[in-house]
Amino acid sequence: MNTILSYGKRTMEGVKIIKSNRLISTMIGLGTIINFSAVPLFGIGLIYILKEVLKVDDMQFGFFQMVLSSSMLLAPLLCGVIIKKIRIGRLTYSCFIITALLVLLMSIFTSSIILKTFDSNVVSYLGILITSFMVGLVVTVSNIALGTIFNQVVPLDLMGRTSTVYNLAVTVFIPVGQMIFGFLYDIISPGLVVIFSGIILFIATSLYKKALLSYDDIDLEVELKPMIN
C-alpha cells in the first residue's frame, strides 16, 4: 500500500513539474502524437502492406526489417556532423517535419496507381525500403535531440518523477493508435491510411513549432556532441 501511495505521490509531483514547463509539455504532446500515428505505421501498417498488398517473400521482408534496424544504428554515424551544427530546437522541429514528409512520400509507393502501373512490386518495395531507411535515420536523430532537451530542462533531482510521467504519457497511446489504425487498414486503402499518418505528424509538428524553436533562445550553446561521441 505504501508503495502505491509513494508512486502516486511521485507521479503527481511529475505532473506538476510538467504543467509548469511549456517545453516538457510540448515534448509530451509531440511524443504522444508520434506514438499514436507513427508507431502503428511501422508496427502494423508496413507489415500489412508488404505482406498482404505487395506480397513480398520472406527474404524481402527480412531484408526490409534489417534495413530499418540498421538505419537506427547508423544514424549517429551518418548524421553526426549535421547534429553538431544545428541547434537542438530547430533540429528537433526539422526532424519531425522531414519525418512527416517522408511518410507522405511513402504513401505514393503504396497507392493503387503505382501498383497498377508496374507489373511487379519492385518499384513499390524499393520506394518503401528507401523511405523507411530515411525515416529511421531521422527519427533516431530526433530521439537524440529530445533526450538532450529533456536532460537540459529537467533538474537532476526531479528527473525520476518527470520521466515516469513522460514515459507513461507517450506510451499509453501506442495501443490506442494500433487499434484505430489497424481497423483503418481493414476498411480503406492502405495508401490513404499512410497519408493520414503523415498529415497528423505534419500538423502536430507545425503546431509545436514555436515551442520547439523557443528552446534555442533559452540556451544557444547546447550541443549534442557528448551523446554521439
N, C-alpha and C positions, 0 to 999 in steps of 0.2 A: 504493500500500500504506500509506504514511504517513497519507494522507487517511482511509482506512478505520479505521486504528488510532486516529487522533485523534477521529473521530466516535464510535467505540465507547467511548473513554475519557470523552468528554463525556456520552454517554448514560448510562453507569454512574454518573457523578457526579450527574446529574439524578435517577436512580432513588434514590440515597442521600438526596438532599435531600427528595424526595417522601415516602420512608418515615419520615423524621424529623419531618414536619409533617402532623398529622392533617387539617388543613383542606384542604391541597392534595390529599391522598389522597381526601378527600370530594368535592372538585371533579372529580377524575378519574373517580371512581366514578359520580357523577351524570352527567357528560358522556358517559361510555361507555354508560350505560343509556339516556339520551335519544337518542343517535345510533343505538343498536340498535333502539329501538322507535318513536321519533317520526319520524326521517328517512325510513324506509320508508313510513310512513303518507302523508307529503306527497310523497315522491318516486315512489312506486308506487301505494299504496292509493287515494288520492283520484283519481288519473288513471284508474285502472281503474274505480272506482265511477262517476265522472262519464261516462266514455265508454261503458262496457260495461253498467252497471246502469241508470243514469239516461238513457242515450242522448242526452246533450246535444249540441247542434250546435257547430260550430267557433266561432261567435260567443260562445255561452255559456261555452265552455271558455276562450276567450281573455280574456273578462271576469273569470272566476274567477282566472286567473293574474295579471291586472292588479291585482285587489283584494288578493290575497295579497302581492304585491310591494309595493304601496303601504302596507300595514299596517306593514311593516318600516321604511319611510322615515318614516312619520308617528308612530311610537311615541315618539321623544324629544320631539316637539312636544305630542302629546296627553297623554302621561303624565309630562311633566316635573315638574309640581307634586307629583304623588304620589311620584315618585322622590326628590325632595329632602326629603320629610317622613318617610319611613320608613327605619329603619336597614337597612344593607345585608344583614345576615344574615337578618333577618325578611323583607325584600323578596325575596330570592332564594328562600327557602322558600315564601313566598306565591305567587310567580310559578309555581313548579313545581307546586304543588298546584292552582292555578287552571287551568293547562295540562292537567293530568290530568282534572279535572272537565269541562273544555270538550271534551276528546276523548271522554269518556264521553257527554256530551250529543250530540256529533256522531253517535255510533253510533245514536241514536234515529232520525235522519233517513235512515240507511242500512238500517234494519230493514225486513223484509218487510211488517210491519203497516202502517207509514206508506205504503209503496209501493203496497199493495193498497187502502188507504183512499181515496186520491185518484186521480182519473183521469189527471192529468198529473204531471210530475216537478217542477212549480214549487215546491211546498212543500219537498220534499227538497233541491232545488237551492238555494233561498234559505236554508234552515237550515244547509246545509254552507257556503255562502258567508259567512254572518254569523259562524258559529263559527270558521271558518278565519281570517277577518279578526281576530277577537279573539285567537286563538292566536298569530297573527303579531305582534300588539302585545305580548302578554305575554312571548313568547319573546325578542323583541328587548330588552325591559326586563331580563329575566333575564340575557341575554348581557352587557349593560352592567354589571350588578351583579357577575357573575362575573369580568369583566375587571378591575373595580375591586378586588375582593378579591385576585385574583392579583397585581396590581401592588403591593398593600399588604403582602402576607405574604412575597413573594419578594424577597430583596435584589437590587439592581440588577446587581451583578457576577455573580449566579447566574441571571439571568433567561433567558439564551440556552439554557443547559443544561437548565433546568427546563421551559421552554416547548417544547423539542424533544421531550422525553419526554411531556409533556402532550398535545401535538398528535398524536403517534404513537398514544398510548393511546386517545384519544377518536375517532380517525379509523378505526382498524383494524376497528372493529366495524360500521361503516356497511355495507360489502358483505356481511358476515355477516347482519346484520339484513335487508337487502334480499333476500337469497337465501331466508332462512327465511320471512319474511312474504310474499314473492312466491309461495312454494309454498303457504302457508296460504290465500291469496286464491283459489287454483285449486281447493282441495279443500273449503272450508267457506264458510259465508255471510260476505260481506264485513263485515256488521254485527258479527258475532262477533269478527272479527279486529280491528276498531276498538276494541271493548270490551277485548279482550286487551291492546292497546297502552295504553289508558287505565289499566287495572289495574296494569300493570307500572310506569308512571310514578308512580301514586299510592303504591304500596307502597315503591318506591325512595326517593321523597321523604320518606315517613314514617320510614323507617329512618335517613335522614341528617338528620332534623330537629334533633336535639340538637347535632350538629356545626355546622350552619349558624347556628343561633341563638347558639352559643357565640362566634361572631366578634364579635357586638355587645358582649360582655363584654371583649374584647381592646382594642377601640378604639371607643368610643361616639361619637367626633367625626367619623368618616369619612363623607364625603358624596359624592354623585355630581355635584355642580354643575359641576366642571370638564369633565366628559365630555359634558354636554348643552348647555353654553353655546356 
